[in-house]
Amino acid sequence: MTHNTPLSPRPLRHLSDVHRRVLTVSQLRSHSVTSAELGEQCRPGGPWQLLLPNVVLLHPGPPTSEERLHGALLYAARESTPGVPAQPTAEEPHRPVYAEAMITGLAALTLHGFSATPPLLSLDHVDVLIPRQRRVRSAGYVRVLRTPALPRPKAVAGLPVAPVPRALADAVAELTDAQAVRRLLTEAVRGGHCEPAAVVRELTLAKLLNRPHVVDAVDALLAEGRSIAEDRLYRMVSEHGLPDPVWNVDLRLPGGPHLGGVDAYWPDQAVAVELDTRAPRQDEDALWSEYARKREHLERLGITVVYITPKKLRDAREQQATVVRTALMASVDRDPAAYVVVLPR
């Protein structure tokens, strides 16, 4: 028996390199490694070591960051299927299926490419997200987090990783440094990883918006998100040849009430664009009612209002430009709109 791979009638060639270096006890037994042999190999100073309960590292010395992550997932995955290889392809070796487990928190953000998070090897622990009903407990460097419903993981470097909004919420839950929280939230939006609304939704579900330093970071996040969305709106108008509107204006009836602000307005066509940057916070229903009232009022006056979300501006800018262009062209078939005063906002 070597210290790299166990002798076995079932060879491990179908596994990729890291998956031959970290295996569960049950996997080793399935390859004919007895309890006595396992104990001998994992003796102090031996060629193998117990990385986590029931997870064995098949070499001496410290584990690599990849081995730590792989071991964490093997430890937390549902025991009936961990390590079961997926079907191979020409491009991809067999990889285990990590049932009901994914990397989350700071480790997940590092895997997603965040620069504001520590290197993987410097993390004291790796957060793994599992369903609430599972009985796995935190052990060693693995911190187990539970959720009523697992999100759909993203595949990063062959590992199941929580989506950025969920990973952010799990990371922020353990951070007390206001600047660290703000850096993470800002990078999430500025780096194009996700939209502010998705982040705030997860923070709300995690009940983190009662912490003052998180609320302050969210306010900065929403301001950052609106600034980015406004820039995308400017580029949409320019890149897709739309006529120039007046930007960021308030509309008011002559001598009458204030009708509300819009992000772009074409007076000749009576078409307005408003960025829908609502975030799912406690006042969402009231804010939506305010949006709806303003839209209904403007449309009664003959003004067409186009609402565009930041996500659509990011992912489907050409489609949104077509929506606005259609509204501008349709103005010739509508009754003339009421005259409104346009004021700088």
N, C-alpha and C positions, 0 to 999 in steps of 0.2 A: 504493500500500500504506500502510495506517495503522499506527500503533504499538499499536493495541488488538487488532485481529484481522487475520489475513492475508487477502489477496484470494484467493478460491478459487471454483472452479466448484461446490464442494460446501459450501453455507453451514453455519455453525456455530450456527444458531438453535436447533437441537435440544438443545444443551448448556446447562447452567445457567451462571450468570455466572462463577463461579470456574473452571469447566472450559473457559471460553473464554480465561481469562487464563494458564493453565498447561497446556502441551501438550508431548508428546514430539516429538522430531525426526521420528520416523516418522509421527506424526499430521500434522505440518505438511507433510511431503512428500506425504501422501495428499490434502492440500488444495492441491497444486500449488505449494508453496513450494520453490524450488530451493536447492541448497547455497550458491550465490552470494548469493541473496537473504537466506538465513538469516545468512550471515556479515556481510552489510552491516547487517542489522537489529541484530545482536548486537555490533557494533563498540563499542569504548570510547566511552561517552557516547551510544550509540545508544538507540533506543526500546525494544529488547528486551534481555534478558540471560540468560546460561546459569545457571539456578538450581542444577542438578545435571548430572552427565554425561547427555547426551541428553534433558534436561528444560529447557524454555525458559519463562521468565516474560515475558509479552507486555506489560510496561510497565517503565519505569525506576523506581528507588527500591526501598526494602526491601520484601520480600514480607510479606503479612499472615500471621497464624498459620494461617488456613485454607489459604492458598496453600502455606505450608511443609508442612503435613500432606498436602495433595493431591499436591504435588511428590514428597514422600518415597514415597508409595504408587505413583505413576507410575514412579518410578525402580526400585523393588524388585519391582513386579508382574511376573508372567511375561510375557515380551515378545510372545508370540503373541496375547495378548488384551487388553493394557492399553488403556484408553480406549474399548473397544467399548461402545456405549451399550446400556443395558437398555431394555426396552419402556416407552414413556411412559404415564403415567396423567394424569387431569385434575388430580390434586393434586400430582404429582411430576414435575419435568422429567427428562430423560434424565441418568443418572449413569453414569460408567464402571464397568466391572466390574474390580476389582483382583484379578486371579487370583493366588492363593497368596501373599498379603501382607496384613498387618494391623498397625495401630499397637499397641504394647505399652509397658511400662515407665511412667515418670512421665507421659509425654504421655497415655497411655491412661487413667491414673488421673484426671488432670485432666479428660479428656473424660467420664469416668464421674461427675464431680461432686465429687471429693475436695477438701476445703478445705486439707488439709495439703500439697498439692503446689504447685509454682510455677506461675505463669501460663505459657501455652504459649510466648509470645514470649521469655520469659526463659530457656527451656531451651537449653543449649548444643547439644544434639543431640536427635533424635527416633529412638526405637527402633522398628524394623520387624521383625516376626517372619516368617520364611519357612521353607520346608522345608529340611532339611539338605542335600539333594542339589543344590540350586540353587547357581549359581556367582557370584551377585551379591556384590560386596564393599562394605564400608562406604565412603562417600564424602561429602565436604562435611559437612553437619550430620546426615546419616543414618547411624545405627549399625545394621548388619544383625545380627540374632540368628537362630540356626538351631535347629530342633527336629525330632526324628524324625517327629512327627505334629502337624500344626496343630490347635489347638482350633477349635471352631465360634465364629466371631467374633460379637460383638454389633454391631448397627448403631446408631451414635451420631452424630448430626448428618450422616447420610448416609455415614459412613465406617465401614469394618470395623475393629473395635477388639477386642483380646483380652479375654476374660472377666476379671473382677477378680482371681480367685486367680492366674491366670497373669501378669497385668500386675504384680501385687504381687511375685511371685517375681523377675521380670525387673528390677523397680525395686530390690528389696532386694539383689540380687546386686552392685550397684555402690555401695551405701551403706555407709559405715563409722561413721556417726553413730548411736549406740544410741538416742538420743532420737527421731531422725527415723524410724528403723525402727519403734519402738514406736508413734509417732503414726500411721503409716500402717496398721499392723496393727489398732490399736484402732479407727480410723475405719472400717475395712472391716467390722468386726463391729457396732460401735455404730451406724453409719449404715445398717445393714441391707443392705449390698451383698452379703454372703456369710456363710456359717457358718465357724467356726474350723476344722472338719475339712477343708474344701476348701482353705483357706489352707495348713494344715500339710502336706497332701498335695502341693501344688505346691512348697513349700519343701523337702520331702523329696526329690522327684524332681530338684530343682535342686541337691541335695547342699549345702544351705546350713545344715543343722542341726549342722554341726561348728564354726560360728562362735559364740563365747560371747555376743556382743551380740544375735545372732538368737535363740539359745536363750532368753535372758532375755526378749526381746520375745514369744516364743511362749508362755512360761509366763504372762505377763501377759495375753496374748490368750485363753488357755484359761480363766483365771479370769474375765475379762470375759464370755466366751461363756457360762460356767456361770451367772453372775449374771443375764444377760439371759434365759437359758432358765428359770431358777427363777421370775423375774418373770412370764414367759409362762404358766408352769404355774399360778401363783396366780390369774392372770386367767382362765385356762380354767375353773378350778373355780368361781370367782365368777360369771363371765358366763354360764355354761351351767347354773347351778343344781345343781351336784353337792353332795352333803353334805360338810361340812367334814371333812377328814382331820386326823390329827396330822402335823405337818411335820417333815422332817429328823430321823428317828429311827433308832436302832439296834435291831435285833431280836436277842433272845437266848433260848435255851431256859432254863427255870428251873433254876438250878444247873448249867447246861450250857454248851456252847460258844457263842461269838459267831456269829450267822448273817449279819451284814452290815448295812450301812446302806441306807436307802431314802429317797427324797425326799418321799414322801407315803404314808400308811398308814391304811386304814379297818379298825380292829380288829374291829368287829362283822361285817363281811363278809369279813375276811381277804384283802383286796386291797391290793397295794402298787404304787406307780408309781416307776419309776427312770428318770432322765434318762440317755440314752445319749450321753454327751459324749466318747466315745473319739475320739482323733485318730490318724491313720495315722502313728505314729512307730515306732521300731525295736522297741518292746515290744508292738506291737499284738496279736500272736498270743497272748502270755502274758496280756495284759489281757482279751482276749475269752474265753480259757479260764477266767479267774477269774469273769467275768460269767456264763458258762454254768454253772459249778459252783455258784455261789450260787443261780442261778435254779432249777436242778434240785433242790437241797437244800430250798429254800423250797416248791417245788411238791410235793415228797414229803410235806411237813408239811401240805399242804392250802391253802397260801397262793398265790393267783394273782398273778403278777408281770406288769405291763404295762410294757414298755420304750417310751419315746417319745424320738425324736430332736429336737434343737432346730429342725431344718428343718421337721419336721412341725408342731411347735408354732407356727412362724411362718406356714406356708403352709396348714395344714389343721387349725386349732385345733378347729373344730366337729366334724370327723371324729374327732379324737382324744378329744374329750369323749364322743362316742358309744361309742367303744371302752371307755372307763373305765366309763361308765354301764352298758353291757352286762355287763361283768365284775361290777359290784356287784349287778345284778339276778340274775345267774346263781348268786350265792352261796347262794340259798335251795334250789337243787337239788343242791348238793354236800354231801358228808359234812362234818361239823364239822371245822374245822382244829385242829391241835394248839395248845395254849395256849403263847403266847410272851410274854416280857417285853418291853415297849416302853420304851426309855430315850432321853432327849434325846441328840442327836448334837452 
